[in-house]
């Protein structure tokens, strides 16, 4: 093991104003008695702490866990302050439901898959997200759970979704961090000398470019800019609940990020292999990105957009060789192909839709 308990525990003291050389009162390992007294037969170490947390009588662990899972699906927990279950936190909107789910989660062996399946198969989760004027006035925060929430995907999920839709996503589990595309020279501008392996950002090649976002190399002083733009935590501290903002910069990321442009091109190529007619190709891309079939009106709009993109390419508003040359993924088409460039541009627009990046 890398970490072990010392044979004789080191004494710990409250420090005067935090000064390491000014110890005052000695303190000992313990837990809040108001929550659950620490049983005498539990060892007073990390093992004992875990046993205390998952003791049958512990009132909080299961409730906190299911509340965070609920927050993941509905945007807000049954206790809004998912980061604070103390007397400064919010009261639960549905205490009986919270109790029921906590007991269910614990009785089923703390099985995450079971509790998630239970939530997504519920009538509450399956509701429409459309909201009437009256409902908005009576319950603007949807505390009554009378409608499904509209939630923008997380920073990591937006990138991973684009890769998954196009078929680029590498689903390998584990391994070292990877370095996908980033603006050239970003580290050099923000790092004050020193050299070393993190002085300059050198993007990876091959499969490493398409790993899940959780494996992206993260430099504390220069986090991945596209993730920060979409409200990813900067990892300076634990974030139980992330904020959700809408800014013009987010649209610029989706329009200019090489990873999204490359995914659009690969998705368009995938559509050409599946379908021969343009209308069918557009319908395939739309379904893959949004999970919805095209209506007659949407099909007309997509076809009009495609012809508009085609005209821009013909008028050299977009240069096929420059646009289609973005990204490392191998190409199997002609760089002067106007029709394919227009299809890629349309796919890029579809990946930018609010319907694509927002769950509703």
N, C-alpha and C positions, 0 to 999 in steps of 0.2 A: 504493500500500500504506500501511496505517496504521503498520506497524512495519518498520523497515529496520535493517540492521547499520550501525554507525558506520564511516566511512572508515578511521579509525584506532581500533582497539579501546581502550577505557578499561582501565587497569590495575586489577586486583582483588587485594585482600589479605585474609589472615586477620586479623580484628579482635580485639584483646585484650578478652576478656570481652564481645565484641559491641559495644564502643564505637566509633562511626563515626570518631572523631578519634584512634584509637590503632591504626593499621595496623601489621602485623608482617610476615609472610612473604608474598611475592607468589605468587599461584596462577594456573594457566593452564587453558584448557578441555581436558578429557580424560574418558575413560570407564574403568571398572574393567577392568584387563587380565586379571584372573582369569576374567572372563566372555568377553571377546573383545578382543584388542588393536585399537586404533583404527588402521585402515589409513592410510598416509601420503597416499594420493591422495584421501582424503575431506577436504573443507574443514572447518576447525574452527569451525563455526557450527551453527545450527539445522538447516540442510540436511544437513550431515555427520552430525549426531546421528540424524536420521531414517534416513539411509542405513545407519548403523551398526546401528540397531535392527532393520532389515529385511534385513540382509545374510544371504546364504545360510547362512553358518556360525554365525549367532547362535543360541545354544542356548535362550534364555529367551522371546523375544517370543511365538512361536507357542504354547509350553507355557502361559505365563501367560494368554494369550487364551482358549485352549480350556478351561482350568481354570475361568475365570470364566463361560464359557458353560455348562459342565457344572454349576457351582454354581447358575446361574439355573434350571436344569431340575430339579435333584435336591436343592437346598437346601444342599448341601455339596460343595465341589470334590473332585476326586481328591487334591489337596493341600488339606487342611483350612484351612491358613493362606493363603488366596488373596491376602492382603495382604502376605505375606512368603515369598519363595522363597529366602531366604538360609539360612545355617546355623542361625539361630534359629527357622526355620519348621518345619512338619511334613513328614515324609517322605510321598511319594505312596503311597496304598493299592494302586494298580494302575499301577506305573511303565510297563509295556509298553503298556498302553492309552493312557496319557498321551502316550507317544512316537508311537504310531501315529496318534492324532488330530491331534497337532501337525504331523506330516509331511503328513497328508491335507489339513489346513487350508492349509498353506503351498503344497503342490503344486497345489491347486485355485484358486490365485490369491487367497487370503485371503477367500474368499467366505463371508460369514456365513450366508446363506440355505442354502447347501449343507451346511454343518456342522451347522446347527440341524436341517435335515431328516434328516440322517443319525442324529442323536441321537433324535429323536422317532419315527423309524421302527424303532428297535432294539427287540429283545425285552426288553432291560433296562428301557427306559422304559415299555413297554406292560404291565408287571406289575401285579398287584393290590396295593393298599396294606394289605390285611388282614394282621395279624401274629399268629402263634401264640405261646403262652406260652414254648415252647421256643426259638423264634427270638429272642424278646425277651431271654431270658437269655443266649443264646450271642452275639448280635450286637445289643446295644441301640441302637447308633449306625448300624446298617445299613451298615457299612463293606464288607460282602460283596456289597452290591447285590442281595440276595435278594428284595427287595420294593420296590414303588414308595413314594416318600416322601409324607407328608401335609404340604402347605405352604399356609399361609394366604397369600392374595394380599397384595401390597404395598399401602401406604396409597393410592398413586395408582391402582392397578389396581382397588381396591374401588369407588372413586367412578366411574371410567371404565366399569367393568363394568355398574354400575347404570344409567348413562346409555345405554350401548350396548344393553342388554337392552330398555329401554323405547323405544328409537328416538330419544332426545333428543340423543345424542352428535353433536357437530359435528366432522367428520373433516378439516376444513381443516388444511393444514400450513403452519406459519410464522406470522409476524405478531407484534404486540406482546403483552405479558402482559395477562391478564384478571383480573377480580376477581369470582369467584362469591360465593355466600352466605357470610356470616360473622356471628357474634353481634354484635348492634348495640352500638356504643360500645366495642368491644374495644380498638381502637387508642387511643381517647381516654383510656381508663383507664390504659394502660401506657406512653403516650408523654408524656414530661415537657415539655409546651409546645413552643414553637418554631414552631408553625404550619407552613405549607408544604403541598405536595400530598400528603404522607404523614401529616399530623396526624390526619385522619379517614378512615375506610374508607368509601368510597362504592361499593356493589356495581354491577356492570355490568348492562345489560339486554339482552334479545334473545339472539341467538346466542352472544354472549360468555359467557353463563352456563353454556353447555354445551360449552365447549372442553375438550380433554384436560387432565388435571391438570398435565402438564408445562408448560403455559402459565400456570398460576396465579401471580399476583403474589406475590412472597415478600419480606416485610420481615424483616430479620435479627433485630430485637428483638421482633417479634411474628409468628412464623411461623403459617401456617394451622393452627388448633388441632386440627381433625379429623385432619389428616395426622400431626401429632406424636403424637396418641393411638394411631395405628396404626404407630408406630415409624419414621416417615419421618426421614431424617437432617436435623439442624438446619442443615446446610450450613456449619458453622463450619470443617469440615475434610473431606477426601476420605474417603468411607466405601465401601470395596470390598465389605464384607459387613455387612448390616444385621441388627440383633437381631430376635427374634420373641418378643413377650410376649402374654399373655392377661390382660386386666384388665376389671373391670366397666365402666370408662369407655368401652371399645370398644363394648359393648352399648348404652350410652346414646347414643353417637354415631349408631349405626345406627338407633336408635329415634326420634331427635329431629332429625337433620340434615335441614333443608328440602330439600336436593338428593335425598336418598333417599326422602323422603315424596312429593315431586313425581314422581320416577321411578316410584314404586309406583302413583300415580294414573294416570299416562300409560300404564303397562303394563296396568293394569286396563281402561282405555279401549280399548287395542289388542286386548285379549282379547275384549271385547264386540263388536268389529267382525269378529273372526274366527269366533267361536262364538256360538250362541244360548242353549244350556243351561249352567247354572252349573257342572255337573261338568266339562263340556268346557272351559269358560273356565279353571277351576282347573288342569286338566291342561295347558293351553297355557302358563299362567304358570309352572307348576312346571318344565316342559320347557325353557322359555326361560331360566329362572334357573339351573337345576342341570345341564342337559344330560342329564337322565334322564327316562324315562317313568314315570308313576305306576303303582305296583303297586296291587292291590286294597286292601291295608291303608292305604297312603298316601292313596289317593283318599278312603277313608272318613274318615281324620283331617282332610284338607283340607276336606271338606264339613262335618264337625262344627265345625271352626274357623270356617268361613264363617257357619254358623247362630249360633254364639256371638257373632261380631262383629255380626251382624244384630240380635241381642237387645240387645247393648250400645247400639247406635244407637237402637233403639226406646225403651230406658229412659233415653236422653239421657246415657249414660255417655260417648258420643262425639257431638259436634255436627257434623253433616255440613258445614254452611256454614263452620265453622272449620277442620276437617280438610282438606276438599277445596279450601279457599281458599289453601292453602300453595303457594307457587311462582308464577312469572310466566307459565308456559305457558298458552296460551288454553284455556278449558274449553268443552266442547260437550255438557254434561249439566246436569240440574237439581240445584241444590245440596241439595234436600231428598230426593234419591233414596237411600232406605235401602239398597236392594239394591246399588247401585253403590258406596256408601260401605263396605259390608261387604266387597265384592270388593276394593276398594283396600286396606283394612286387612289382608285375607288376603294380598294381593300384597306388602304391606309386611313381613309376617311371613316370607314365603318369601325375600325379599331379605335377611332377617336370619339365615337358617339357616346353620349351620356348613357344610352341604353346598354352599351358594352361595358363601361367601367362602373356602372351603378347597379346594385342588386335591388330589384323592385318587383 
